[in-house]
Amino acid sequence: PTLGARSQHSLDEAAKPASVDHPGAAGIPTAGLTGLEAVEASGVADGGTLVIVGATGGTGGYAVQLAAARGIRVIAVSRTENVEYAGELGAVEAIDYTAGDLTEQILAAHPGGVDALFDTFHDTEGLVALADAVKEGGALLSPKAAADPDAIAASGRRGLNVNRAPIERLADMNRLLEDGSISILATTTFPLDDANEALAEVASGHTRGKVVLTID
């Protein structure tokens, strides 16, 4: 099929920015556009609070930056060694998930709850368990199809499963990169021959930024 003029124009605008190397650019389409969709679907406005679980990974890392660029107060959930990096991405608070019950930690800092929570880590049961950390009417979002809308609705919150935004939105990502609102995440590269090692790194759940395979 032939692209219409508007669609072709949008894709032309989504070409790799000259300032971004190929490994860095490869990490944007899925992680970046999923982070974008999550931030927009959360409904959190300027000045609101958004918890991001897995804030220093690929999708979470872009979500932190995109939310901060909109004036949202981001609370990053990560390991202690990644707290500083989360701050560099734009988080204004950090919670170490290894330090105790996550809901209790969030409510200790925000007794009334937060406006929304984007969780790149937990399964369905784990996400439902975090509902009390969110204000009634707020949203719990998952990029892993872990949100059970009915179970979360029973607690008075909204459960949303998010996928990446349309590929045409890469043009918006490019503009944010070019004006400095967001930056490329830390990128760990593996040659294609070491794909098993790359998969093991991702499976560890402790990757900072993106893992990218390179082909020489």
Biotite code that builds the C-alpha atoms (Angstrom):
import biotite.structure as struc

atoms = struc.array([
    struc.Atom([0.000, 0.000, 0.000], chain_id="A", res_id=1, res_name="PRO", atom_name="CA", element="C"),
    struc.Atom([1.069, 3.575, -0.629], chain_id="A", res_id=2, res_name="THR", atom_name="CA", element="C"),
    struc.Atom([1.462, 5.929, 2.290], chain_id="A", res_id=3, res_name="LEU", atom_name="CA", element="C"),
    struc.Atom([-0.672, 9.063, 2.203], chain_id="A", res_id=4, res_name="GLY", atom_name="CA", element="C"),
    struc.Atom([1.125, 12.398, 2.124], chain_id="A", res_id=5, res_name="ALA", atom_name="CA", element="C"),
    struc.Atom([0.442, 13.105, 5.796], chain_id="A", res_id=6, res_name="ARG", atom_name="CA", element="C"),
    struc.Atom([1.651, 9.679, 6.933], chain_id="A", res_id=7, res_name="SER", atom_name="CA", element="C"),
    struc.Atom([4.790, 9.888, 4.808], chain_id="A", res_id=8, res_name="GLN", atom_name="CA", element="C"),
    struc.Atom([5.520, 13.334, 6.227], chain_id="A", res_id=9, res_name="HIS", atom_name="CA", element="C"),
    struc.Atom([5.168, 11.998, 9.770], chain_id="A", res_id=10, res_name="SER", atom_name="CA", element="C"),
    struc.Atom([7.555, 9.131, 9.066], chain_id="A", res_id=11, res_name="LEU", atom_name="CA", element="C"),
    struc.Atom([10.082, 11.469, 7.451], chain_id="A", res_id=12, res_name="ASP", atom_name="CA", element="C"),
    struc.Atom([10.051, 13.512, 10.655], chain_id="A", res_id=13, res_name="GLU", atom_name="CA", element="C"),
    struc.Atom([10.703, 10.296, 12.579], chain_id="A", res_id=14, res_name="ALA", atom_name="CA", element="C"),
    struc.Atom([14.036, 9.636, 10.884], chain_id="A", res_id=15, res_name="ALA", atom_name="CA", element="C"),
    struc.Atom([16.940, 9.117, 13.307], chain_id="A", res_id=16, res_name="LYS", atom_name="CA", element="C"),
    struc.Atom([18.210, 12.483, 14.594], chain_id="A", res_id=17, res_name="PRO", atom_name="CA", element="C"),
    struc.Atom([21.785, 13.168, 13.507], chain_id="A", res_id=18, res_name="ALA", atom_name="CA", element="C"),
    struc.Atom([22.792, 13.669, 17.140], chain_id="A", res_id=19, res_name="SER", atom_name="CA", element="C"),
    struc.Atom([21.752, 10.142, 18.140], chain_id="A", res_id=20, res_name="VAL", atom_name="CA", element="C"),
    struc.Atom([23.861, 7.071, 17.411], chain_id="A", res_id=21, res_name="ASP", atom_name="CA", element="C"),
    struc.Atom([22.269, 3.918, 16.003], chain_id="A", res_id=22, res_name="HIS", atom_name="CA", element="C"),
    struc.Atom([22.320, 1.813, 19.214], chain_id="A", res_id=23, res_name="PRO", atom_name="CA", element="C"),
    struc.Atom([20.715, 4.664, 21.153], chain_id="A", res_id=24, res_name="GLY", atom_name="CA", element="C"),
    struc.Atom([18.091, 5.201, 18.461], chain_id="A", res_id=25, res_name="ALA", atom_name="CA", element="C"),
    struc.Atom([17.253, 1.487, 18.390], chain_id="A", res_id=26, res_name="ALA", atom_name="CA", element="C"),
    struc.Atom([16.091, 1.720, 21.985], chain_id="A", res_id=27, res_name="GLY", atom_name="CA", element="C"),
    struc.Atom([13.523, 4.447, 21.334], chain_id="A", res_id=28, res_name="ILE", atom_name="CA", element="C"),
    struc.Atom([10.632, 2.958, 19.278], chain_id="A", res_id=29, res_name="PRO", atom_name="CA", element="C"),
    struc.Atom([9.315, 0.315, 21.687], chain_id="A", res_id=30, res_name="THR", atom_name="CA", element="C"),
    struc.Atom([10.493, 1.619, 25.060], chain_id="A", res_id=31, res_name="ALA", atom_name="CA", element="C"),
    struc.Atom([10.065, 5.303, 24.299], chain_id="A", res_id=32, res_name="GLY", atom_name="CA", element="C"),
    struc.Atom([6.675, 5.066, 22.654], chain_id="A", res_id=33, res_name="LEU", atom_name="CA", element="C"),
    struc.Atom([5.354, 2.756, 25.385], chain_id="A", res_id=34, res_name="THR", atom_name="CA", element="C"),
    struc.Atom([6.523, 5.220, 28.009], chain_id="A", res_id=35, res_name="GLY", atom_name="CA", element="C"),
    struc.Atom([4.802, 8.004, 26.079], chain_id="A", res_id=36, res_name="LEU", atom_name="CA", element="C"),
    struc.Atom([1.526, 6.085, 25.886], chain_id="A", res_id=37, res_name="GLU", atom_name="CA", element="C"),
    struc.Atom([1.648, 5.335, 29.617], chain_id="A", res_id=38, res_name="ALA", atom_name="CA", element="C"),
    struc.Atom([2.246, 8.936, 30.646], chain_id="A", res_id=39, res_name="VAL", atom_name="CA", element="C"),
    struc.Atom([-0.569, 10.191, 28.442], chain_id="A", res_id=40, res_name="GLU", atom_name="CA", element="C"),
    struc.Atom([-2.999, 7.432, 29.467], chain_id="A", res_id=41, res_name="ALA", atom_name="CA", element="C"),
    struc.Atom([-2.309, 8.035, 33.170], chain_id="A", res_id=42, res_name="SER", atom_name="CA", element="C"),
    struc.Atom([-4.247, 11.279, 33.029], chain_id="A", res_id=43, res_name="GLY", atom_name="CA", element="C"),
    struc.Atom([-1.804, 12.914, 35.468], chain_id="A", res_id=44, res_name="VAL", atom_name="CA", element="C"),
    struc.Atom([-1.527, 16.647, 34.922], chain_id="A", res_id=45, res_name="ALA", atom_name="CA", element="C"),
    struc.Atom([1.215, 19.187, 35.618], chain_id="A", res_id=46, res_name="ASP", atom_name="CA", element="C"),
    struc.Atom([1.943, 19.109, 39.351], chain_id="A", res_id=47, res_name="GLY", atom_name="CA", element="C"),
    struc.Atom([0.415, 15.660, 39.864], chain_id="A", res_id=48, res_name="GLY", atom_name="CA", element="C"),
    struc.Atom([2.262, 12.638, 41.238], chain_id="A", res_id=49, res_name="THR", atom_name="CA", element="C"),
    struc.Atom([3.152, 9.514, 39.272], chain_id="A", res_id=50, res_name="LEU", atom_name="CA", element="C"),
    struc.Atom([4.937, 6.481, 40.700], chain_id="A", res_id=51, res_name="VAL", atom_name="CA", element="C"),
    struc.Atom([6.998, 4.539, 38.161], chain_id="A", res_id=52, res_name="ILE", atom_name="CA", element="C"),
    struc.Atom([8.025, 1.031, 39.185], chain_id="A", res_id=53, res_name="VAL", atom_name="CA", element="C"),
    struc.Atom([11.086, -0.035, 37.202], chain_id="A", res_id=54, res_name="GLY", atom_name="CA", element="C"),
    struc.Atom([12.019, 3.601, 36.682], chain_id="A", res_id=55, res_name="ALA", atom_name="CA", element="C"),
    struc.Atom([15.574, 3.039, 35.500], chain_id="A", res_id=56, res_name="THR", atom_name="CA", element="C"),
    struc.Atom([14.881, 0.383, 32.868], chain_id="A", res_id=57, res_name="GLY", atom_name="CA", element="C"),
    struc.Atom([14.038, 1.104, 29.238], chain_id="A", res_id=58, res_name="GLY", atom_name="CA", element="C"),
    struc.Atom([10.315, 1.798, 29.261], chain_id="A", res_id=59, res_name="THR", atom_name="CA", element="C"),
    struc.Atom([10.378, 3.174, 32.789], chain_id="A", res_id=60, res_name="GLY", atom_name="CA", element="C"),
    struc.Atom([13.354, 5.404, 32.057], chain_id="A", res_id=61, res_name="GLY", atom_name="CA", element="C"),
    struc.Atom([11.643, 7.080, 29.134], chain_id="A", res_id=62, res_name="TYR", atom_name="CA", element="C"),
    struc.Atom([8.403, 7.376, 31.120], chain_id="A", res_id=63, res_name="ALA", atom_name="CA", element="C"),
    struc.Atom([10.275, 9.213, 33.889], chain_id="A", res_id=64, res_name="VAL", atom_name="CA", element="C"),
    struc.Atom([11.705, 11.720, 31.436], chain_id="A", res_id=65, res_name="GLN", atom_name="CA", element="C"),
    struc.Atom([8.466, 12.231, 29.520], chain_id="A", res_id=66, res_name="LEU", atom_name="CA", element="C"),
    struc.Atom([6.463, 12.730, 32.708], chain_id="A", res_id=67, res_name="ALA", atom_name="CA", element="C"),
    struc.Atom([9.000, 15.151, 34.180], chain_id="A", res_id=68, res_name="ALA", atom_name="CA", element="C"),
    struc.Atom([8.976, 17.148, 30.941], chain_id="A", res_id=69, res_name="ALA", atom_name="CA", element="C"),
    struc.Atom([5.225, 17.678, 31.496], chain_id="A", res_id=70, res_name="ARG", atom_name="CA", element="C"),
    struc.Atom([5.708, 18.977, 35.017], chain_id="A", res_id=71, res_name="GLY", atom_name="CA", element="C"),
    struc.Atom([4.613, 15.752, 36.704], chain_id="A", res_id=72, res_name="ILE", atom_name="CA", element="C"),
    struc.Atom([6.272, 14.872, 40.025], chain_id="A", res_id=73, res_name="ARG", atom_name="CA", element="C"),
    struc.Atom([7.816, 11.469, 39.414], chain_id="A", res_id=74, res_name="VAL", atom_name="CA", element="C"),
    struc.Atom([8.464, 9.028, 42.244], chain_id="A", res_id=75, res_name="ILE", atom_name="CA", element="C"),
    struc.Atom([10.934, 6.424, 41.022], chain_id="A", res_id=76, res_name="ALA", atom_name="CA", element="C"),
    struc.Atom([10.906, 2.885, 42.392], chain_id="A", res_id=77, res_name="VAL", atom_name="CA", element="C"),
    struc.Atom([14.278, 1.231, 41.891], chain_id="A", res_id=78, res_name="SER", atom_name="CA", element="C"),
    struc.Atom([17.231, -0.319, 43.664], chain_id="A", res_id=79, res_name="ARG", atom_name="CA", element="C"),
    struc.Atom([19.431, 1.864, 45.893], chain_id="A", res_id=80, res_name="THR", atom_name="CA", element="C"),
    struc.Atom([22.298, 1.860, 43.387], chain_id="A", res_id=81, res_name="GLU", atom_name="CA", element="C"),
    struc.Atom([20.012, 3.346, 40.738], chain_id="A", res_id=82, res_name="ASN", atom_name="CA", element="C"),
    struc.Atom([18.555, 6.196, 42.809], chain_id="A", res_id=83, res_name="VAL", atom_name="CA", element="C"),
    struc.Atom([21.053, 8.752, 41.527], chain_id="A", res_id=84, res_name="GLU", atom_name="CA", element="C"),
    struc.Atom([20.393, 7.747, 37.930], chain_id="A", res_id=85, res_name="TYR", atom_name="CA", element="C"),
    struc.Atom([16.637, 8.054, 38.492], chain_id="A", res_id=86, res_name="ALA", atom_name="CA", element="C"),
    struc.Atom([17.229, 11.606, 39.677], chain_id="A", res_id=87, res_name="GLY", atom_name="CA", element="C"),
    struc.Atom([19.233, 12.365, 36.556], chain_id="A", res_id=88, res_name="GLU", atom_name="CA", element="C"),
    struc.Atom([16.248, 11.204, 34.492], chain_id="A", res_id=89, res_name="LEU", atom_name="CA", element="C"),
    struc.Atom([13.950, 13.627, 36.293], chain_id="A", res_id=90, res_name="GLY", atom_name="CA", element="C"),
    struc.Atom([12.523, 11.809, 39.322], chain_id="A", res_id=91, res_name="ALA", atom_name="CA", element="C"),
    struc.Atom([12.070, 14.065, 42.353], chain_id="A", res_id=92, res_name="VAL", atom_name="CA", element="C"),
    struc.Atom([11.709, 11.215, 44.844], chain_id="A", res_id=93, res_name="GLU", atom_name="CA", element="C"),
    struc.Atom([12.957, 7.647, 44.978], chain_id="A", res_id=94, res_name="ALA", atom_name="CA", element="C"),
    struc.Atom([11.831, 4.516, 46.799], chain_id="A", res_id=95, res_name="ILE", atom_name="CA", element="C"),
    struc.Atom([14.010, 1.438, 47.231], chain_id="A", res_id=96, res_name="ASP", atom_name="CA", element="C"),
    struc.Atom([11.713, -1.531, 46.682], chain_id="A", res_id=97, res_name="TYR", atom_name="CA", element="C"),
    struc.Atom([14.078, -3.769, 48.648], chain_id="A", res_id=98, res_name="THR", atom_name="CA", element="C"),
    struc.Atom([13.559, -1.688, 51.818], chain_id="A", res_id=99, res_name="ALA", atom_name="CA", element="C"),
    struc.Atom([10.067, -2.955, 52.677], chain_id="A", res_id=100, res_name="GLY", atom_name="CA", element="C"),
    struc.Atom([6.457, -3.125, 51.543], chain_id="A", res_id=101, res_name="ASP", atom_name="CA", element="C"),
    struc.Atom([6.078, -0.838, 48.551], chain_id="A", res_id=102, res_name="LEU", atom_name="CA", element="C"),
    struc.Atom([2.538, 0.336, 49.285], chain_id="A", res_id=103, res_name="THR", atom_name="CA", element="C"),
    struc.Atom([3.517, 1.212, 52.850], chain_id="A", res_id=104, res_name="GLU", atom_name="CA", element="C"),
    struc.Atom([6.544, 3.152, 51.653], chain_id="A", res_id=105, res_name="GLN", atom_name="CA", element="C"),
    struc.Atom([4.493, 5.147, 49.129], chain_id="A", res_id=106, res_name="ILE", atom_name="CA", element="C"),
    struc.Atom([1.785, 5.976, 51.675], chain_id="A", res_id=107, res_name="LEU", atom_name="CA", element="C"),
    struc.Atom([4.365, 6.953, 54.294], chain_id="A", res_id=108, res_name="ALA", atom_name="CA", element="C"),
    struc.Atom([5.573, 9.680, 51.938], chain_id="A", res_id=109, res_name="ALA", atom_name="CA", element="C"),
    struc.Atom([2.126, 10.438, 50.433], chain_id="A", res_id=110, res_name="HIS", atom_name="CA", element="C"),
    struc.Atom([-0.578, 9.584, 52.999], chain_id="A", res_id=111, res_name="PRO", atom_name="CA", element="C"),
    struc.Atom([-3.388, 10.524, 50.609], chain_id="A", res_id=112, res_name="GLY", atom_name="CA", element="C"),
    struc.Atom([-1.981, 8.346, 47.850], chain_id="A", res_id=113, res_name="GLY", atom_name="CA", element="C"),
    struc.Atom([-0.552, 9.278, 44.455], chain_id="A", res_id=114, res_name="VAL", atom_name="CA", element="C"),
    struc.Atom([-2.430, 10.174, 41.286], chain_id="A", res_id=115, res_name="ASP", atom_name="CA", element="C"),
    struc.Atom([-1.289, 7.167, 39.251], chain_id="A", res_id=116, res_name="ALA", atom_name="CA", element="C"),
    struc.Atom([1.185, 4.298, 39.199], chain_id="A", res_id=117, res_name="LEU", atom_name="CA", element="C"),
    struc.Atom([2.930, 2.862, 36.141], chain_id="A", res_id=118, res_name="PHE", atom_name="CA", element="C"),
    struc.Atom([4.403, -0.565, 36.853], chain_id="A", res_id=119, res_name="ASP", atom_name="CA", element="C"),
    struc.Atom([6.774, -2.229, 34.393], chain_id="A", res_id=120, res_name="THR", atom_name="CA", element="C"),
    struc.Atom([7.603, -5.088, 36.770], chain_id="A", res_id=121, res_name="PHE", atom_name="CA", element="C"),
    struc.Atom([4.751, -6.748, 38.665], chain_id="A", res_id=122, res_name="HIS", atom_name="CA", element="C"),
    struc.Atom([2.279, -9.376, 37.522], chain_id="A", res_id=123, res_name="ASP", atom_name="CA", element="C"),
    struc.Atom([-1.496, -9.054, 37.935], chain_id="A", res_id=124, res_name="THR", atom_name="CA", element="C"),
    struc.Atom([-1.545, -9.995, 41.611], chain_id="A", res_id=125, res_name="GLU", atom_name="CA", element="C"),
    struc.Atom([1.347, -7.665, 42.405], chain_id="A", res_id=126, res_name="GLY", atom_name="CA", element="C"),
    struc.Atom([-0.290, -4.745, 40.605], chain_id="A", res_id=127, res_name="LEU", atom_name="CA", element="C"),
    struc.Atom([-3.631, -5.200, 42.381], chain_id="A", res_id=128, res_name="VAL", atom_name="CA", element="C"),
    struc.Atom([-1.747, -5.214, 45.691], chain_id="A", res_id=129, res_name="ALA", atom_name="CA", element="C"),
    struc.Atom([-0.516, -1.681, 44.962], chain_id="A", res_id=130, res_name="LEU", atom_name="CA", element="C"),
    struc.Atom([-3.999, -0.213, 44.444], chain_id="A", res_id=131, res_name="ALA", atom_name="CA", element="C"),
    struc.Atom([-4.173, 1.320, 47.922], chain_id="A", res_id=132, res_name="ASP", atom_name="CA", element="C"),
    struc.Atom([-1.142, 3.475, 47.105], chain_id="A", res_id=133, res_name="ALA", atom_name="CA", element="C"),
    struc.Atom([-3.189, 5.304, 44.449], chain_id="A", res_id=134, res_name="VAL", atom_name="CA", element="C"),
    struc.Atom([-5.969, 7.811, 45.129], chain_id="A", res_id=135, res_name="LYS", atom_name="CA", element="C"),
    struc.Atom([-9.496, 6.648, 44.407], chain_id="A", res_id=136, res_name="GLU", atom_name="CA", element="C"),
    struc.Atom([-10.241, 7.331, 40.760], chain_id="A", res_id=137, res_name="GLY", atom_name="CA", element="C"),
    struc.Atom([-6.544, 7.180, 39.904], chain_id="A", res_id=138, res_name="GLY", atom_name="CA", element="C"),
    struc.Atom([-4.950, 4.754, 37.484], chain_id="A", res_id=139, res_name="ALA", atom_name="CA", element="C"),
    struc.Atom([-2.674, 1.739, 37.709], chain_id="A", res_id=140, res_name="LEU", atom_name="CA", element="C"),
    struc.Atom([-1.009, 1.010, 34.383], chain_id="A", res_id=141, res_name="LEU", atom_name="CA", element="C"),
    struc.Atom([0.993, -1.914, 33.031], chain_id="A", res_id=142, res_name="SER", atom_name="CA", element="C"),
    struc.Atom([2.899, -2.458, 29.766], chain_id="A", res_id=143, res_name="PRO", atom_name="CA", element="C"),
    struc.Atom([2.851, -6.221, 30.450], chain_id="A", res_id=144, res_name="LYS", atom_name="CA", element="C"),
    struc.Atom([-0.937, -6.790, 30.252], chain_id="A", res_id=145, res_name="ALA", atom_name="CA", element="C"),
    struc.Atom([-0.864, -7.228, 34.036], chain_id="A", res_id=146, res_name="ALA", atom_name="CA", element="C"),
    struc.Atom([-3.708, -4.799, 34.769], chain_id="A", res_id=147, res_name="ALA", atom_name="CA", element="C"),
    struc.Atom([-6.984, -6.570, 35.526], chain_id="A", res_id=148, res_name="ASP", atom_name="CA", element="C"),
    struc.Atom([-9.517, -3.743, 35.002], chain_id="A", res_id=149, res_name="PRO", atom_name="CA", element="C"),
    struc.Atom([-12.292, -5.491, 36.939], chain_id="A", res_id=150, res_name="ASP", atom_name="CA", element="C"),
    struc.Atom([-10.143, -6.357, 39.958], chain_id="A", res_id=151, res_name="ALA", atom_name="CA", element="C"),
    struc.Atom([-8.680, -2.859, 40.101], chain_id="A", res_id=152, res_name="ILE", atom_name="CA", element="C"),
    struc.Atom([-12.092, -1.244, 39.548], chain_id="A", res_id=153, res_name="ALA", atom_name="CA", element="C"),
    struc.Atom([-13.326, -3.055, 42.657], chain_id="A", res_id=154, res_name="ALA", atom_name="CA", element="C"),
    struc.Atom([-10.913, -0.899, 44.652], chain_id="A", res_id=155, res_name="SER", atom_name="CA", element="C"),
    struc.Atom([-12.204, 2.303, 43.092], chain_id="A", res_id=156, res_name="GLY", atom_name="CA", element="C"),
    struc.Atom([-9.259, 2.784, 40.738], chain_id="A", res_id=157, res_name="ARG", atom_name="CA", element="C"),
    struc.Atom([-8.761, 2.354, 36.998], chain_id="A", res_id=158, res_name="ARG", atom_name="CA", element="C"),
    struc.Atom([-6.647, -0.472, 35.579], chain_id="A", res_id=159, res_name="GLY", atom_name="CA", element="C"),
    struc.Atom([-5.101, 0.140, 32.167], chain_id="A", res_id=160, res_name="LEU", atom_name="CA", element="C"),
    struc.Atom([-2.878, -1.992, 29.949], chain_id="A", res_id=161, res_name="ASN", atom_name="CA", element="C"),
    struc.Atom([-0.779, 0.184, 27.662], chain_id="A", res_id=162, res_name="VAL", atom_name="CA", element="C"),
    struc.Atom([1.068, -0.564, 24.445], chain_id="A", res_id=163, res_name="ASN", atom_name="CA", element="C"),
    struc.Atom([3.381, 1.669, 22.479], chain_id="A", res_id=164, res_name="ARG", atom_name="CA", element="C"),
    struc.Atom([1.998, 4.827, 20.924], chain_id="A", res_id=165, res_name="ALA", atom_name="CA", element="C"),
    struc.Atom([1.627, 4.869, 17.100], chain_id="A", res_id=166, res_name="PRO", atom_name="CA", element="C"),
    struc.Atom([4.955, 4.837, 15.247], chain_id="A", res_id=167, res_name="ILE", atom_name="CA", element="C"),
    struc.Atom([4.172, 8.293, 13.853], chain_id="A", res_id=168, res_name="GLU", atom_name="CA", element="C"),
    struc.Atom([4.698, 9.647, 17.374], chain_id="A", res_id=169, res_name="ARG", atom_name="CA", element="C"),
    struc.Atom([8.438, 9.104, 16.900], chain_id="A", res_id=170, res_name="LEU", atom_name="CA", element="C"),
    struc.Atom([8.384, 12.585, 15.397], chain_id="A", res_id=171, res_name="ALA", atom_name="CA", element="C"),
    struc.Atom([7.318, 13.919, 18.813], chain_id="A", res_id=172, res_name="ASP", atom_name="CA", element="C"),
    struc.Atom([10.075, 11.932, 20.508], chain_id="A", res_id=173, res_name="MET", atom_name="CA", element="C"),
    struc.Atom([12.609, 13.402, 18.082], chain_id="A", res_id=174, res_name="ASN", atom_name="CA", element="C"),
    struc.Atom([11.520, 16.945, 18.868], chain_id="A", res_id=175, res_name="ARG", atom_name="CA", element="C"),
    struc.Atom([11.876, 16.292, 22.594], chain_id="A", res_id=176, res_name="LEU", atom_name="CA", element="C"),
    struc.Atom([15.349, 14.837, 22.032], chain_id="A", res_id=177, res_name="LEU", atom_name="CA", element="C"),
    struc.Atom([16.404, 17.776, 19.909], chain_id="A", res_id=178, res_name="GLU", atom_name="CA", element="C"),
    struc.Atom([15.217, 20.429, 22.371], chain_id="A", res_id=179, res_name="ASP", atom_name="CA", element="C"),
    struc.Atom([16.804, 18.621, 25.322], chain_id="A", res_id=180, res_name="GLY", atom_name="CA", element="C"),
    struc.Atom([13.569, 17.727, 27.106], chain_id="A", res_id=181, res_name="SER", atom_name="CA", element="C"),
    struc.Atom([14.599, 14.064, 27.097], chain_id="A", res_id=182, res_name="ILE", atom_name="CA", element="C"),
    struc.Atom([17.828, 12.218, 26.367], chain_id="A", res_id=183, res_name="SER", atom_name="CA", element="C"),
    struc.Atom([18.903, 8.772, 25.198], chain_id="A", res_id=184, res_name="ILE", atom_name="CA", element="C"),
    struc.Atom([18.991, 6.237, 28.016], chain_id="A", res_id=185, res_name="LEU", atom_name="CA", element="C"),
    struc.Atom([22.103, 4.407, 29.119], chain_id="A", res_id=186, res_name="ALA", atom_name="CA", element="C"),
    struc.Atom([22.622, 1.724, 26.467], chain_id="A", res_id=187, res_name="THR", atom_name="CA", element="C"),
    struc.Atom([24.395, -1.615, 26.883], chain_id="A", res_id=188, res_name="THR", atom_name="CA", element="C"),
    struc.Atom([25.320, -3.270, 23.582], chain_id="A", res_id=189, res_name="THR", atom_name="CA", element="C"),
    struc.Atom([26.009, -6.904, 22.745], chain_id="A", res_id=190, res_name="PHE", atom_name="CA", element="C"),
    struc.Atom([27.116, -8.317, 19.389], chain_id="A", res_id=191, res_name="PRO", atom_name="CA", element="C"),
    struc.Atom([24.513, -10.559, 17.779], chain_id="A", res_id=192, res_name="LEU", atom_name="CA", element="C"),
    struc.Atom([26.640, -13.623, 18.521], chain_id="A", res_id=193, res_name="ASP", atom_name="CA", element="C"),
    struc.Atom([26.193, -12.888, 22.233], chain_id="A", res_id=194, res_name="ASP", atom_name="CA", element="C"),
    struc.Atom([22.398, -12.685, 22.060], chain_id="A", res_id=195, res_name="ALA", atom_name="CA", element="C"),
    struc.Atom([22.023, -15.252, 24.836], chain_id="A", res_id=196, res_name="ASN", atom_name="CA", element="C"),
    struc.Atom([24.057, -13.055, 27.165], chain_id="A", res_id=197, res_name="GLU", atom_name="CA", element="C"),
    struc.Atom([21.921, -10.070, 26.213], chain_id="A", res_id=198, res_name="ALA", atom_name="CA", element="C"),
    struc.Atom([18.743, -12.004, 27.006], chain_id="A", res_id=199, res_name="LEU", atom_name="CA", element="C"),
    struc.Atom([20.178, -13.068, 30.352], chain_id="A", res_id=200, res_name="ALA", atom_name="CA", element="C"),
    struc.Atom([20.954, -9.438, 31.153], chain_id="A", res_id=201, res_name="GLU", atom_name="CA", element="C"),
    struc.Atom([17.379, -8.416, 30.379], chain_id="A", res_id=202, res_name="VAL", atom_name="CA", element="C"),
    struc.Atom([15.978, -11.376, 32.336], chain_id="A", res_id=203, res_name="ALA", atom_name="CA", element="C"),
    struc.Atom([17.938, -10.286, 35.417], chain_id="A", res_id=204, res_name="SER", atom_name="CA", element="C"),
    struc.Atom([15.526, -7.377, 35.796], chain_id="A", res_id=205, res_name="GLY", atom_name="CA", element="C"),
    struc.Atom([18.359, -5.102, 36.893], chain_id="A", res_id=206, res_name="HIS", atom_name="CA", element="C"),
    struc.Atom([19.336, -3.541, 33.582], chain_id="A", res_id=207, res_name="THR", atom_name="CA", element="C"),
    struc.Atom([19.895, 0.209, 33.623], chain_id="A", res_id=208, res_name="ARG", atom_name="CA", element="C"),
    struc.Atom([18.480, 1.693, 30.418], chain_id="A", res_id=209, res_name="GLY", atom_name="CA", element="C"),
    struc.Atom([18.349, -0.382, 27.255], chain_id="A", res_id=210, res_name="LYS", atom_name="CA", element="C"),
    struc.Atom([20.047, -3.528, 25.986], chain_id="A", res_id=211, res_name="VAL", atom_name="CA", element="C"),
    struc.Atom([20.732, -3.456, 22.236], chain_id="A", res_id=212, res_name="VAL", atom_name="CA", element="C"),
    struc.Atom([22.126, -6.080, 19.856], chain_id="A", res_id=213, res_name="LEU", atom_name="CA", element="C"),
    struc.Atom([24.584, -4.834, 17.242], chain_id="A", res_id=214, res_name="THR", atom_name="CA", element="C"),
    struc.Atom([25.364, -6.375, 13.852], chain_id="A", res_id=215, res_name="ILE", atom_name="CA", element="C"),
    struc.Atom([28.803, -5.736, 12.413], chain_id="A", res_id=216, res_name="ASP", atom_name="CA", element="C"),
])
